[in-house]
Amino acid sequence: MELRLLKNKKNIAYTNLVLCILLWASIPVATKKMLLELDSLQILFYSTFFSTLVLGILIIFQKKVNFLKIYTKSQYSMMFLLGFLGNYLYYVFLYGALSKTTASEGFILAYTWPIMVLVLSFIILKDKLTIQKVVGISISFFGIIVITTKGNIATFNLTNFQGDLLALSGAFVFALFSVLGKKYNFDKTISVFIYFLSALIFIIPTVLMFSEIILPSFNVWLWIIYNGVFVNGISYIFWFKALEEGETHIISNLLYLTPFISLIYISIFLDEKILMSAIIGGVVIVMGVSSQYIPLNRNKELDEIDRHYDM
């Protein structure tokens, strides 16, 4: 019974993760559509506004308004810190990096954050770090390199130190945000609402100081709403629910499927050709993910299953 309950929890966790990946994979398409009329700070402002709005409505719909009273000032301070890290600072770093370095270079460096999640989980959450986990993560990361360099790995060079530093800083910030978000057992809807409220508080003066607020066309509004409500809003609830019940190293590895799925979206909505290197890279990513499920000691695993059923 205990083993079945554990499996059900993991199934729910990975279902949430799949939904999160499908949404996050559409980020390049949504961003490309919005960049036709808006700059990065304007995109962040509008997306954060709609994310905060929809999550506030969700709290009312779920009748969780009274839940806002149960947290202490110190807990709200932590939520605001997490919102500053993962919903404001991360995107400032990410968009800054992509504005200074090449897309492939910034993409690779930004997607080191799942690896940093694994490392920080070892340091902060005391998760067990094994050779199998490290090898699986490394294989998947190599698949990312194959995709983003279009197979020309030998010709890949770092071209902009400032942009690279911003991308790595963003990766570290989001990894820290994810690990701390797993450590603190806040209500998912409430906490994500506070995260975006925090980000909104920070982005308003930022966009007023370094950009301006303009009204885009109707078509761009549709992408803004989609990005704010789903991609940068509800997806975070899926993400933390996945982290809550799933295994960190498997979740970190499965996230590498995100850019591969992005290529499909890009092909459909932006009419860009999918290269053979992308397919090969996707296969390598799947190999890295699959390696996490291969038991190194089959007899030990069977004994553990028998022990659970005997209980």
Helices and strands as residue ranges (DSSP letters): H 2-24, H 27-34, H 40-61, G 65-69, H 73-83, I 84-89, H 90-100, H 103-110, H 113-124, H 131-148, G 153-155, H 161-183, H 188-210, H 218-226, I 227-234, H 235-245, H 248-254, H 257-269, H 276-291, H 298-310
